[in-house]
Every structure is written in structure tokens, then in C-alpha cells.
């Protein structure tokens, strides 16, 4: 509520059980809970805010017919969340696995110089976690991938 | 790749990502900063930046 310059774009994730989600995100990925607004009668109103580094994440419930968790959509995702870390991504993966994340792509070093793993959280949201190991030039990335790259910096 | 990235980024899936880039630029003022295309010209990955208000 205070520092509106901190971040311009804030992603929101919807969960059937948003309170459990906040606990999971603390344990698995190290997010910190900064705010919870909830209905004292246990109603569907819920707004949570979490922070990781300089980023804020909103956590919500399935509050309308157009808002659903992947758990209510046969695991379908229309968005993915990416976490960029500076510490050891293999250790991060081990912590996420211990917290119950479903690791469907084990840590692997990618052509663009990052080491990444992919997982689903307990309601099926897809996350990719990346640690930059090596700075790769556009020419090197194009040669390694066979893709055309515009705007690499 | 870039050194300074926010710790959390969000990726949105579209059926037509090229149209999405154009729409998000026109509608919300996002700026396209990276496009990676496959041999068939399809977009495999792209990145946009929010342009801050002055």
C-alpha cells in the first residue's frame, strides 16, 4: 500500500485454498507474507500479498465464475510464474521438492546460460526457477538453439 | 542474458503471441524487448517491459 513505485506489474495467482498456498509458497520458494485480508466468517473474500526480493505476488481465491485455480481446470494454466534467483538452483529445487512441489523438469543448464527447473505447486500452478550461471551473447544463443533472436541484451 | 531482472516474472500464454505483443503495446503501453523465433517464424519466447509513466 505504501511504495507504489516498487513494482509496476504484479502477478496474481488464484487458489482453492489461498491460505494453504501462502504457507506452501513460504516453505517451497521463500516468499514472505506481507498482508492478508480475509472474511472473518470464512467467506470467499481473500487477498494476500507476498514478497520475494523486489517482487510482489498477489494470492486470491476463486472469487468469480471467471477466476479459477488449475486444480479446478484439469491442471490447465494460462500463465506461468518465473523466479530468478542468485543462489544455487539445485538447492532451491531440493527445498521445493521437500515442501511438496511436483518437479516435472529437473535442474538443467539451458542454452541461454541459465540453469532452470520446472515444477507444479500443490494446486497445479506451473513455476520455472532460474539461476544465471553464464552470460551468453546473442550470437552464441542463436548458434546453440537455431532460433532467431531480436532484442537480446 | 540480462543481469538485472525482477525476482518474479509472469508469463502469459496466447494462441497468437505475435498478435498479443501488438495488442499489449497498443492497449497498455508495454514495450517488446525480446523476441525469439523458430525456423517457421513462430514465436517461441518473447519478453515485454512495462514502460513507466513519467
Backbone of each chain as ProteinMPNN parsed JSONL, in Angstrom:
{"seq_chain_A": "XXXXXXXXXXXXXXXXXXXXXXXXXXXXXXXXXXXXXXXXXXXXXXXXXXXXXXXXXXXXXXXXXXXXXXXXXXXXXXXXXXXXXXXXXXXXXXXXXXXXXXXXXXXXXXXXXXXXXXXXXXXXXXXXXXXXXXXXXXXXXXXXXXXXXXXXX", "coords_chain_A": {"N_chain_A": [[0.817, -1.211, 0.0], [2.106, 1.154, 0.433], [4.597, 1.806, -1.002], [4.315, 2.62, -4.079], [5.943, 2.761, -6.224], [7.516, 0.59, -6.241], [6.98, -1.69, -7.77], [5.68, -2.142, -10.984], [4.072, -3.976, -12.318], [2.075, -6.528, -11.135], [1.799, -9.883, -10.569], [-0.984, -12.141, -10.075], [-2.103, -14.994, -8.357], [-4.5, -17.593, -8.319], [-6.143, -19.618, -5.958], [-7.79, -22.561, -4.716], [-7.49, -22.946, -2.044], [-6.33, -20.458, -0.613], [-4.958, -19.697, 1.735], [-3.482, -21.961, 2.471], [-1.904, -21.968, 0.245], [-0.268, -19.747, 0.626], [1.294, -20.572, 2.771], [2.583, -22.751, 1.57], [4.058, -21.411, -0.419], [5.771, -19.926, 1.111], [7.309, -21.946, 2.355], [8.254, -23.51, 0.194], [9.411, -21.768, -1.737], [10.351, -19.546, -0.433], [8.943, -17.144, -0.253], [7.668, -14.202, 1.396], [5.093, -13.439, 3.601], [3.209, -10.505, 3.448], [0.769, -9.276, 3.704], [-2.606, -10.011, 4.616], [-5.945, -10.157, 3.786], [-9.005, -11.077, 4.888], [-12.189, -12.774, 5.067], [-13.954, -12.745, 8.04], [-15.867, -14.657, 8.524], [-15.159, -16.811, 7.075], [-15.769, -16.62, 4.411], [-15.642, -16.185, 0.743], [-14.043, -13.965, 0.201], [-10.785, -12.951, -0.173], [-7.536, -11.74, 0.071], [-4.227, -11.811, -0.489], [-0.853, -10.79, -0.014], [2.442, -11.298, -1.059], [6.011, -11.286, -0.82], [9.052, -11.389, -2.622], [12.373, -10.868, -2.821], [12.594, -8.016, -4.785], [10.053, -8.203, -5.66], [6.451, -8.387, -5.791], [3.697, -10.516, -5.102], [0.366, -11.447, -5.679], [-2.166, -13.217, -3.963], [-5.09, -14.983, -4.432], [-8.554, -16.089, -3.974], [-10.931, -18.343, -5.554], [-12.795, -16.254, -6.787], [-14.784, -15.499, -8.56], [-16.914, -16.608, -11.287], [-15.222, -16.552, -13.4], [-12.711, -16.838, -12.428], [-10.329, -19.113, -11.595], [-8.576, -21.814, -10.024], [-5.857, -23.857, -11.291], [-6.373, -26.36, -10.282], [-9.076, -26.629, -10.491], [-9.418, -26.816, -13.16], [-8.613, -29.05, -14.549], [-5.845, -28.98, -14.35], [-4.972, -27.104, -16.188], [-3.066, -24.28, -17.235], [-2.938, -20.767, -17.798], [-1.041, -18.995, -17.454], [2.387, -18.646, -16.475], [4.697, -18.618, -13.78], [7.795, -17.093, -13.185], [10.75, -17.4, -11.386], [13.613, -15.674, -10.596], [16.695, -16.392, -9.352], [19.639, -15.824, -7.306], [21.061, -17.584, -5.958], [21.988, -21.075, -5.363], [20.454, -23.128, -7.645], [19.902, -25.824, -7.642], [19.802, -26.506, -4.944], [17.608, -24.965, -4.278], [15.656, -26.318, -5.683], [15.644, -28.743, -4.313], [14.617, -27.916, -1.876], [12.054, -27.052, -2.643], [10.986, -29.466, -3.535], [10.95, -30.902, -1.146], [8.984, -29.478, 0.136], [6.785, -30.289, -1.181], [6.428, -29.732, -3.88], [5.807, -30.64, -7.282], [8.176, -31.761, -9.196], [8.663, -31.479, -12.484], [10.511, -31.03, -14.429], [13.726, -31.554, -14.058], [16.583, -29.804, -12.575], [18.467, -28.205, -15.093], [20.981, -27.081, -17.348], [20.55, -24.415, -19.54], [20.553, -23.257, -23.018], [20.725, -20.51, -22.989], [22.235, -19.779, -20.87], [21.23, -19.925, -18.303], [20.521, -21.981, -15.457], [17.861, -24.093, -14.907], [14.793, -25.226, -13.33], [11.564, -26.856, -13.496], [8.333, -26.854, -12.056], [5.21, -27.999, -10.598], [2.951, -26.476, -8.364], [1.021, -27.287, -5.374], [-1.602, -26.973, -6.198], [-1.389, -27.007, -8.882], [-0.353, -24.839, -10.326], [2.104, -23.676, -12.597], [5.555, -23.283, -12.274], [8.707, -21.776, -13.038], [12.068, -21.858, -12.215], [15.043, -20.056, -12.119], [18.567, -19.723, -12.347], [21.149, -17.616, -13.208], [24.006, -18.759, -14.752], [25.942, -18.185, -16.547], [26.939, -15.608, -18.731], [25.621, -15.252, -21.862], [26.156, -14.521, -25.267], [24.092, -12.973, -27.851], [24.704, -14.017, -30.369], [25.927, -16.439, -29.675], [23.788, -17.718, -28.429], [21.953, -17.918, -30.516], [23.392, -19.593, -32.254], [23.539, -21.892, -30.701], [20.892, -22.632, -30.408], [19.544, -22.499, -32.837], [17.592, -20.663, -33.29], [16.001, -17.516, -34.162], [16.885, -14.444, -32.834], [15.772, -11.424, -31.461], [16.514, -8.412, -29.915], [18.06, -9.143, -27.741], [19.821, -8.6, -24.761]], "CA_chain_A": [[0.0, 0.0, 0.0], [2.895, 2.365, 0.622], [5.565, 2.142, -2.037], [3.711, 2.257, -5.358], [6.967, 2.73, -7.255], [8.348, -0.603, -6.092], [6.757, -2.623, -8.861], [4.59, -1.657, -11.823], [3.217, -5.085, -12.72], [2.001, -7.5, -10.047], [1.012, -11.069, -10.914], [-1.872, -12.701, -9.058], [-2.391, -16.423, -8.515], [-5.759, -17.981, -7.682], [-6.101, -20.945, -5.338], [-8.961, -23.003, -3.955], [-7.142, -22.744, -0.634], [-5.255, -19.448, -0.677], [-4.129, -19.659, 2.953], [-2.517, -23.056, 2.332], [-0.969, -21.568, -0.811], [0.735, -18.825, 1.174], [2.226, -21.391, 3.559], [3.4, -23.501, 0.619], [4.989, -20.515, -1.112], [6.814, -19.593, 2.093], [8.202, -23.088, 2.59], [8.862, -24.04, -1.029], [10.168, -20.802, -2.529], [10.891, -18.485, 0.4], [8.165, -15.9, -0.246], [7.342, -13.682, 2.725], [3.75, -12.875, 3.645], [3.213, -9.126, 3.937], [-0.593, -8.809, 4.011], [-3.734, -10.92, 4.406], [-7.279, -9.603, 4.035], [-9.889, -12.24, 4.776], [-13.536, -12.694, 5.612], [-13.935, -13.42, 9.352], [-16.81, -15.775, 8.52], [-14.683, -17.864, 6.186], [-16.33, -16.422, 3.07], [-14.68, -16.279, -0.361], [-13.183, -12.792, 0.064], [-9.431, -13.184, 0.318], [-6.488, -11.044, -0.673], [-2.935, -11.959, 0.171], [0.305, -10.265, -0.729], [3.699, -11.9, -0.65], [7.163, -10.598, -1.412], [10.316, -12.127, -2.815], [13.291, -9.867, -3.369], [11.936, -6.741, -5.054], [8.795, -8.502, -6.345], [5.242, -8.661, -5.028], [2.801, -11.505, -5.693], [-0.941, -11.456, -5.025], [-2.798, -14.531, -3.838], [-6.532, -14.822, -4.299], [-9.407, -17.27, -4.012], [-11.726, -18.442, -6.798], [-13.804, -15.318, -6.309], [-15.89, -15.336, -9.501], [-17.012, -17.725, -12.236], [-14.12, -16.418, -14.356], [-11.433, -16.954, -11.72], [-10.213, -20.496, -11.137], [-7.274, -22.456, -9.828], [-5.652, -25.013, -12.184], [-6.965, -27.545, -9.648], [-10.462, -26.698, -10.946], [-9.383, -26.75, -14.632], [-7.836, -30.211, -15.002], [-4.419, -28.662, -14.387], [-4.629, -26.129, -17.231], [-2.517, -22.975, -16.85], [-2.84, -19.765, -18.86], [0.122, -18.17, -17.141], [3.395, -19.31, -15.657], [5.473, -17.689, -12.964], [9.232, -17.346, -13.252], [11.525, -16.837, -10.274], [15.036, -15.547, -10.906], [17.434, -16.396, -8.09], [21.09, -15.662, -7.435], [21.676, -18.677, -5.202], [22.08, -22.391, -6.012], [19.122, -23.561, -8.087], [19.703, -27.23, -7.264], [19.37, -26.484, -3.545], [16.246, -24.42, -4.321], [14.813, -27.411, -6.156], [15.527, -29.72, -3.22], [13.713, -27.34, -0.871], [10.701, -27.078, -3.206], [10.544, -30.872, -3.541], [10.651, -31.26, 0.239], [7.739, -28.804, 0.512], [5.661, -30.923, -1.883], [6.317, -29.358, -5.293], [5.952, -31.729, -8.248], [9.251, -31.334, -10.113], [8.497, -32.228, -13.734], [11.733, -30.865, -15.225], [14.817, -31.44, -13.087], [17.52, -28.734, -12.929], [19.272, -28.429, -16.294], [21.563, -25.839, -17.859], [19.916, -24.077, -20.815], [21.455, -22.618, -23.994], [20.843, -19.07, -22.744], [23.144, -19.525, -19.757], [20.577, -20.135, -17.012], [20.187, -23.336, -15.022], [16.448, -23.956, -14.54], [13.916, -26.388, -13.158], [10.138, -26.54, -13.592], [7.514, -27.654, -11.144], [3.836, -27.601, -10.311], [2.678, -26.418, -6.933], [0.041, -28.289, -4.912], [-2.859, -26.83, -6.944], [-1.136, -27.16, -10.312], [0.302, -23.693, -10.973], [3.43, -24.011, -13.118], [6.63, -22.354, -11.916], [10.059, -22.059, -13.527], [13.036, -21.184, -11.358], [16.259, -19.933, -12.921], [19.774, -19.077, -11.825], [22.077, -17.349, -14.31], [25.345, -19.296, -14.494], [26.92, -17.716, -17.528], [26.41, -14.62, -19.66], [25.71, -15.78, -23.219], [25.846, -13.479, -26.247], [23.014, -13.31, -28.776], [25.256, -14.884, -31.417], [26.114, -17.777, -29.096], [22.468, -18.314, -28.174], [21.375, -18.282, -31.816], [24.123, -20.749, -32.777], [23.245, -23.073, -29.886], [19.467, -23.004, -30.433], [18.968, -22.474, -34.177], [16.459, -19.736, -33.29], [16.308, -16.129, -34.486], [16.677, -13.675, -31.608], [15.748, -9.97, -31.612], [16.368, -7.664, -28.668], [18.853, -9.77, -26.664], [20.781, -7.66, -24.151]], "C_chain_A": [[0.85, 1.26, 0.0], [3.737, 2.717, -0.599], [5.044, 1.725, -3.411], [4.738, 2.249, -6.481], [7.743, 1.417, -7.261], [8.195, -1.538, -7.288], [5.544, -2.168, -9.659], [3.575, -2.757, -12.113], [3.242, -6.146, -11.628], [1.187, -8.708, -10.469], [0.154, -11.532, -9.739], [-2.118, -14.166, -9.37], [-3.638, -16.77, -7.718], [-5.659, -19.416, -7.179], [-7.455, -21.272, -4.722], [-8.743, -22.732, -2.478], [-5.994, -21.745, -0.551], [-4.387, -19.382, 0.578], [-3.083, -20.763, 2.915], [-1.472, -22.7, 1.288], [0.124, -20.672, -0.241], [1.753, -19.578, 2.026], [3.166, -22.166, 2.634], [4.469, -22.598, -0.001], [6.095, -20.018, -0.172], [7.83, -20.731, 2.188], [8.964, -23.503, 1.332], [9.828, -23.045, -1.652], [10.709, -19.633, -1.712], [10.173, -17.15, 0.278], [7.859, -15.515, 1.201], [5.946, -13.071, 2.667], [3.795, -11.46, 4.194], [1.806, -8.629, 4.271], [-1.59, -9.927, 3.756], [-5.007, -10.155, 4.728], [-8.26, -10.749, 3.85], [-11.225, -11.967, 5.438], [-13.555, -13.424, 6.955], [-14.879, -14.617, 9.409], [-16.376, -16.895, 7.587], [-15.253, -17.774, 4.782], [-15.243, -16.373, 2.009], [-13.765, -15.066, -0.522], [-11.806, -13.088, 0.648], [-8.479, -12.398, -0.556], [-5.206, -11.196, 0.128], [-1.848, -11.324, -0.667], [1.565, -10.861, -0.146], [4.824, -11.189, -1.382], [8.336, -11.559, -1.53], [11.278, -11.167, -3.478], [12.546, -8.563, -3.565], [10.545, -6.96, -5.638], [7.66, -8.797, -5.37], [4.366, -9.627, -5.809], [1.482, -11.439, -4.936], [-1.511, -12.868, -5.026], [-4.288, -14.32, -3.607], [-7.241, -16.158, -4.266], [-10.105, -17.323, -5.373], [-12.966, -17.564, -6.599], [-14.897, -15.006, -7.316], [-15.898, -16.529, -10.438], [-15.871, -17.694, -13.249], [-12.747, -16.52, -13.701], [-11.317, -18.353, -11.127], [-8.76, -20.893, -10.943], [-7.104, -23.538, -10.881], [-6.267, -26.295, -11.62], [-8.429, -27.718, -10.056], [-10.556, -26.771, -12.466], [-8.563, -27.908, -15.207], [-6.353, -29.87, -15.191], [-4.013, -27.651, -15.442], [-4.107, -24.832, -16.614], [-2.619, -22.032, -18.04], [-1.684, -18.809, -18.586], [1.122, -19.038, -16.402], [4.176, -18.234, -14.909], [6.936, -18.091, -13.011], [9.903, -16.659, -12.073], [12.994, -16.847, -10.675], [15.788, -15.447, -9.586], [18.931, -16.225, -8.359], [21.814, -16.809, -6.738], [21.516, -19.997, -5.952], [20.691, -22.951, -6.362], [18.866, -25.028, -7.737], [19.24, -27.339, -5.804], [17.935, -25.962, -3.444], [15.269, -25.517, -4.706], [14.594, -28.438, -5.044], [14.559, -29.22, -2.153], [12.27, -27.383, -1.363], [10.14, -28.5, -3.196], [10.143, -31.303, -2.131], [9.332, -30.65, 0.699], [6.535, -29.352, -0.261], [5.481, -30.505, -3.323], [6.528, -30.591, -6.172], [6.957, -31.279, -9.305], [9.096, -32.129, -11.417], [9.618, -31.962, -14.738], [12.858, -30.584, -14.229], [15.779, -30.321, -13.506], [18.399, -29.117, -14.125], [19.776, -27.085, -16.791], [21.08, -25.609, -19.284], [20.891, -23.316, -21.722], [21.671, -21.138, -23.717], [21.619, -18.753, -21.466], [22.539, -19.688, -18.376], [20.455, -21.632, -16.72], [18.77, -23.261, -14.426], [15.849, -25.301, -14.138], [12.47, -25.908, -13.216], [9.364, -27.437, -12.651], [6.081, -27.144, -11.139], [3.691, -27.5, -8.806], [1.475, -27.309, -6.607], [-1.34, -28.121, -5.545], [-2.627, -26.794, -8.454], [-0.578, -25.947, -11.031], [1.718, -24.088, -11.387], [4.418, -22.894, -12.794], [7.912, -22.77, -12.627], [11.019, -21.214, -12.691], [14.39, -21.212, -12.072], [17.367, -19.222, -12.146], [20.706, -18.85, -13.019], [23.476, -17.843, -13.929], [26.39, -18.619, -15.361], [26.238, -16.694, -18.429], [26.67, -15.114, -21.084], [25.374, -14.649, -24.19], [24.703, -13.938, -27.153], [23.497, -14.277, -29.85], [25.425, -16.313, -30.902], [24.775, -18.472, -28.896], [21.809, -18.74, -29.477], [22.056, -19.532, -32.37], [23.739, -22.016, -32.018], [21.816, -23.562, -30.086], [18.896, -23.137, -31.836], [17.779, -21.543, -34.291], [16.941, -18.34, -33.678], [15.94, -15.26, -33.29], [16.773, -12.181, -31.894], [15.633, -9.338, -30.224], [17.127, -8.253, -27.491], [19.793, -8.738, -26.071], [21.241, -8.187, -22.817]], "O_chain_A": [[0.373, 2.326, -0.39], [3.601, 3.803, -1.162], [5.3, 0.608, -3.859], [4.443, 1.781, -7.58], [8.532, 1.159, -8.171], [9.177, -2.11, -7.761], [4.504, -1.845, -9.086], [2.37, -2.508, -12.15], [4.313, -6.613, -11.239], [-0.013, -8.576, -10.709], [0.509, -11.345, -8.575], [-2.32, -14.532, -10.528], [-3.819, -16.308, -6.591], [-5.163, -20.305, -7.872], [-8.175, -20.384, -4.265], [-9.661, -22.346, -1.754], [-4.831, -22.131, -0.432], [-3.205, -19.048, 0.494], [-1.929, -20.539, 3.28], [-0.305, -23.071, 1.413], [1.298, -20.819, -0.581], [2.941, -19.256, 2.004], [4.372, -22.236, 2.869], [5.637, -22.977, -0.096], [7.21, -19.728, -0.607], [9.039, -20.515, 2.113], [10.155, -23.808, 1.386], [10.933, -23.414, -2.05], [11.453, -18.808, -2.243], [10.727, -16.12, 0.663], [7.797, -16.359, 2.095], [5.654, -12.271, 1.778], [4.346, -11.223, 5.269], [1.654, -7.672, 5.03], [-1.446, -10.697, 2.806], [-5.139, -9.576, 5.806], [-8.337, -11.331, 2.768], [-11.368, -11.057, 6.255], [-13.21, -14.604, 7.012], [-14.71, -15.498, 10.252], [-17.141, -17.825, 7.334], [-15.222, -18.755, 4.039], [-14.06, -16.503, 2.323], [-12.809, -15.119, -1.296], [-11.682, -13.433, 1.823], [-8.605, -12.393, -1.781], [-5.117, -10.762, 1.276], [-1.92, -11.325, -1.896], [1.747, -10.927, 1.07], [4.615, -10.571, -2.427], [8.573, -12.409, -0.671], [11.021, -10.701, -4.588], [11.932, -8.05, -2.629], [9.91, -5.999, -6.072], [7.859, -9.364, -4.296], [4.303, -9.564, -7.037], [1.467, -11.381, -3.706], [-1.346, -13.615, -5.991], [-4.696, -13.581, -2.711], [-6.643, -17.211, -4.492], [-9.896, -16.462, -6.228], [-14.047, -18.062, -6.285], [-15.856, -14.313, -6.976], [-14.997, -17.367, -10.393], [-15.586, -18.706, -13.889], [-11.729, -16.307, -14.36], [-12.106, -18.736, -10.263], [-7.853, -20.383, -11.6], [-8.1, -24.1, -11.337], [-6.636, -27.2, -12.368], [-8.968, -28.822, -9.978], [-11.659, -26.787, -13.012], [-7.899, -27.755, -16.232], [-5.693, -30.406, -16.081], [-2.825, -27.362, -15.586], [-4.631, -24.35, -15.609], [-2.408, -22.453, -19.178], [-1.391, -17.925, -19.391], [0.758, -20.037, -15.781], [4.292, -17.095, -15.361], [7.278, -19.268, -12.893], [9.655, -15.484, -11.798], [13.547, -17.883, -11.044], [15.552, -14.534, -8.796], [19.417, -16.447, -9.468], [23.021, -16.987, -6.903], [20.969, -20.025, -7.055], [19.871, -23.21, -5.481], [17.715, -25.423, -7.555], [18.388, -28.165, -5.477], [17.145, -26.447, -2.634], [14.189, -25.633, -4.128], [13.484, -28.938, -4.862], [13.78, -29.993, -1.596], [11.362, -27.711, -0.598], [8.967, -28.712, -2.888], [9.133, -31.979, -1.941], [8.64, -31.218, 1.543], [5.401, -28.934, -0.028], [4.487, -30.876, -3.947], [7.325, -31.47, -5.847], [6.62, -30.505, -10.201], [9.371, -33.328, -11.443], [9.67, -32.603, -15.788], [12.924, -29.506, -13.636], [15.789, -29.93, -14.673], [18.989, -30.197, -14.163], [19.088, -26.071, -16.672], [21.184, -26.494, -20.134], [21.911, -22.802, -21.265], [22.671, -20.563, -24.147], [21.66, -17.603, -21.028], [23.252, -19.599, -17.376], [20.304, -22.441, -17.635], [18.518, -22.449, -13.535], [16.324, -26.362, -14.543], [12.181, -24.729, -13.016], [9.686, -28.611, -12.47], [5.778, -26.042, -11.596], [4.227, -28.319, -8.059], [0.97, -28.009, -7.485], [-2.171, -29.024, -5.447], [-3.565, -26.574, -9.221], [-0.347, -26.01, -12.239], [2.439, -24.743, -10.635], [4.141, -21.716, -13.017], [8.179, -23.959, -12.8], [10.807, -20.018, -12.488], [14.825, -22.253, -12.564], [17.132, -18.268, -11.405], [21.015, -19.788, -13.755], [24.053, -17.413, -12.931], [27.555, -18.491, -14.983], [25.095, -16.889, -18.842], [27.816, -15.363, -21.458], [24.422, -13.901, -23.967], [24.384, -15.125, -27.218], [22.802, -15.23, -30.201], [25.109, -17.276, -31.601], [24.64, -19.667, -29.161], [21.179, -19.796, -29.543], [21.39, -20.426, -32.892], [23.624, -23.088, -32.612], [21.541, -24.755, -29.955], [17.881, -23.805, -32.027], [17.03, -21.608, -35.266], [18.122, -18.016, -33.546], [14.817, -15.328, -32.789], [17.742, -11.723, -32.5], [14.748, -9.699, -29.449], [16.858, -7.889, -26.346], [20.501, -8.06, -26.815], [22.048, -7.545, -22.145]]}, "seq_chain_B": "XXXXXXXXXXXXXXXXXXXXXXXXXXXXXXXXXXXXXXXXXXXXXXXXXXXXXX", "coords_chain_B": {"N_chain_B": [[22.406, -13.466, -20.846], [20.291, -10.845, -19.526], [21.474, -8.989, -16.7], [20.141, -7.659, -14.607], [17.164, -8.478, -13.411], [13.741, -8.603, -12.445], [12.81, -10.374, -9.436], [10.563, -12.004, -9.612], [8.77, -12.998, -12.421], [6.095, -12.837, -14.78], [4.569, -15.028, -17.065], [2.503, -15.133, -19.895], [0.27, -17.163, -21.704], [-0.639, -17.286, -25.108], [-2.767, -18.025, -27.907], [-2.072, -16.745, -30.238], [0.748, -15.367, -30.155], [2.151, -13.262, -31.422], [0.195, -11.421, -32.169], [-0.648, -10.834, -29.632], [1.545, -9.443, -28.548], [1.447, -7.085, -30.072], [-1.076, -6.165, -29.357], [-0.831, -5.73, -26.565], [1.086, -3.762, -26.547], [-0.309, -1.662, -27.799], [-2.631, -1.418, -26.223], [-1.895, -1.239, -23.493], [0.594, -0.093, -23.383], [2.91, -1.58, -23.061], [6.324, -2.535, -23.771], [8.011, -4.219, -26.261], [10.781, -6.202, -25.689], [12.278, -8.43, -26.241], [12.379, -10.97, -28.661], [12.111, -14.273, -29.646], [12.381, -16.408, -32.29], [11.333, -19.339, -34.038], [12.448, -21.58, -36.705], [10.251, -21.67, -38.399], [9.182, -19.194, -38.193], [7.48, -18.801, -36.096], [6.75, -17.58, -32.78], [8.756, -18.453, -30.129], [9.485, -17.537, -27.694], [9.061, -14.542, -25.87], [9.635, -11.238, -24.543], [8.302, -8.589, -22.619], [8.281, -5.214, -21.444], [7.166, -3.112, -18.835], [6.427, 0.169, -19.476], [7.277, 2.827, -17.628], [5.262, 5.457, -16.267], [5.909, 8.963, -16.791]], "CA_chain_B": [[21.173, -12.68, -20.739], [20.344, -9.616, -18.751], [21.902, -9.16, -15.308], [19.164, -7.147, -13.649], [15.801, -8.883, -13.693], [12.977, -8.717, -11.205], [12.912, -11.736, -8.909], [9.43, -12.784, -10.102], [8.216, -12.54, -13.704], [4.907, -13.601, -15.156], [4.471, -15.353, -18.486], [1.114, -15.389, -20.294], [0.184, -17.977, -22.916], [-1.631, -16.878, -26.106], [-2.797, -18.794, -29.151], [-1.37, -15.947, -31.244], [1.611, -14.485, -29.361], [2.539, -12.052, -32.144], [-0.933, -10.501, -32.015], [-0.673, -10.415, -28.224], [2.569, -8.401, -28.367], [0.937, -5.844, -30.667], [-2.225, -5.695, -28.568], [-0.368, -5.235, -25.262], [1.751, -2.472, -26.8], [-1.313, -0.64, -28.111], [-3.636, -1.239, -25.174], [-1.356, -0.934, -22.162], [1.876, 0.59, -23.455], [4.083, -2.438, -22.853], [7.338, -2.407, -24.808], [8.636, -5.507, -26.578], [12.243, -6.078, -25.563], [12.967, -9.64, -26.719], [11.565, -11.918, -29.43], [12.865, -15.428, -30.13], [11.544, -17.063, -33.291], [11.792, -20.605, -34.588], [12.686, -21.581, -38.151], [8.986, -21.459, -39.111], [8.738, -17.824, -37.948], [6.635, -18.742, -34.897], [7.421, -17.052, -31.594], [8.94, -19.455, -29.078], [9.631, -16.83, -26.413], [9.224, -13.093, -26.01], [9.575, -10.521, -23.271], [7.842, -7.195, -22.691], [8.617, -4.413, -20.277], [6.212, -2.051, -18.569], [7.041, 1.491, -19.591], [6.789, 3.637, -16.515], [4.772, 6.81, -16.557], [6.924, 9.951, -16.402]], "C_chain_B": [[21.369, -11.505, -19.784], [20.728, -9.887, -17.294], [20.778, -8.788, -14.349], [17.759, -7.515, -14.075], [15.048, -8.854, -12.382], [13.005, -10.163, -10.719], [11.741, -12.605, -9.345], [8.934, -12.165, -11.403], [7.034, -13.416, -14.054], [4.894, -13.806, -16.661], [3.027, -15.701, -18.82], [1.116, -16.148, -21.615], [-0.933, -17.46, -23.826], [-1.619, -17.867, -27.266], [-1.979, -18.086, -30.214], [-0.462, -14.949, -30.525], [2.011, -13.204, -30.089], [1.433, -10.999, -32.045], [-1.0, -9.981, -30.585], [0.342, -9.311, -27.967], [2.049, -7.059, -28.886], [-0.207, -5.274, -29.828], [-1.776, -5.085, -27.244], [0.406, -3.923, -25.402], [0.707, -1.375, -26.972], [-2.227, -0.356, -26.926], [-3.037, -0.715, -23.881], [0.004, -0.242, -22.195], [3.07, -0.268, -23.07], [5.042, -2.263, -24.03], [7.978, -3.782, -25.027], [10.147, -5.363, -26.489], [12.978, -7.323, -26.027], [11.977, -10.508, -27.483], [12.485, -13.029, -29.913], [11.943, -16.238, -31.032], [12.177, -18.367, -33.762], [11.954, -20.515, -36.089], [11.412, -21.337, -38.963], [8.437, -20.051, -38.902], [7.826, -17.687, -36.739], [7.434, -18.252, -33.7], [7.536, -18.165, -30.547], [9.054, -18.798, -27.7], [9.707, -15.336, -26.707], [9.121, -12.455, -24.635], [9.149, -9.085, -23.523], [8.163, -6.524, -21.361], [7.491, -3.412, -20.073], [6.951, -0.729, -18.68], [6.432, 2.379, -18.519], [6.274, 4.996, -16.98], [5.825, 7.81, -16.106], [6.636, 10.546, -15.027]], "O_chain_B": [[22.474, -11.23, -19.314], [20.341, -10.91, -16.729], [20.497, -9.515, -13.396], [17.22, -6.922, -15.009], [15.638, -9.055, -11.321], [13.206, -11.079, -11.516], [11.89, -13.823, -9.444], [8.706, -10.957, -11.48], [6.974, -14.585, -13.675], [5.169, -12.887, -17.432], [2.395, -16.479, -18.105], [1.869, -15.818, -22.531], [-2.049, -17.224, -23.364], [-0.59, -18.47, -27.569], [-1.279, -18.725, -30.999], [-0.859, -13.805, -30.307], [2.194, -12.167, -29.452], [1.717, -9.816, -31.856], [-1.364, -8.829, -30.353], [0.05, -8.351, -27.254], [2.19, -6.029, -28.226], [-0.296, -4.065, -29.617], [-2.283, -4.037, -26.843], [0.389, -3.081, -24.504], [0.812, -0.302, -26.378], [-2.56, 0.797, -26.652], [-3.615, 0.163, -23.241], [0.517, 0.155, -21.149], [4.141, 0.265, -22.78], [4.635, -1.896, -25.132], [8.43, -4.423, -24.078], [10.729, -4.498, -27.142], [14.198, -7.281, -26.192], [10.867, -10.755, -27.011], [13.522, -12.76, -30.52], [10.878, -16.692, -30.615], [13.399, -18.479, -33.869], [11.636, -19.488, -36.689], [11.484, -20.851, -40.091], [7.345, -19.739, -39.377], [7.434, -16.574, -36.388], [8.641, -18.477, -33.612], [6.531, -18.744, -30.134], [8.761, -19.417, -26.676], [10.34, -14.918, -27.676], [8.594, -13.046, -23.693], [9.566, -8.451, -24.491], [8.294, -7.168, -20.32], [6.922, -2.916, -21.045], [7.987, -0.536, -18.045], [5.229, 2.643, -18.512], [6.773, 5.589, -17.937], [6.557, 7.551, -15.151], [7.392, 11.393, -14.55]]}, "name": "protein", "num_of_chains": 2, "seq": "XXXXXXXXXXXXXXXXXXXXXXXXXXXXXXXXXXXXXXXXXXXXXXXXXXXXXXXXXXXXXXXXXXXXXXXXXXXXXXXXXXXXXXXXXXXXXXXXXXXXXXXXXXXXXXXXXXXXXXXXXXXXXXXXXXXXXXXXXXXXXXXXXXXXXXXXXXXXXXXXXXXXXXXXXXXXXXXXXXXXXXXXXXXXXXXXXXXXXXXXXXXXXXX"}
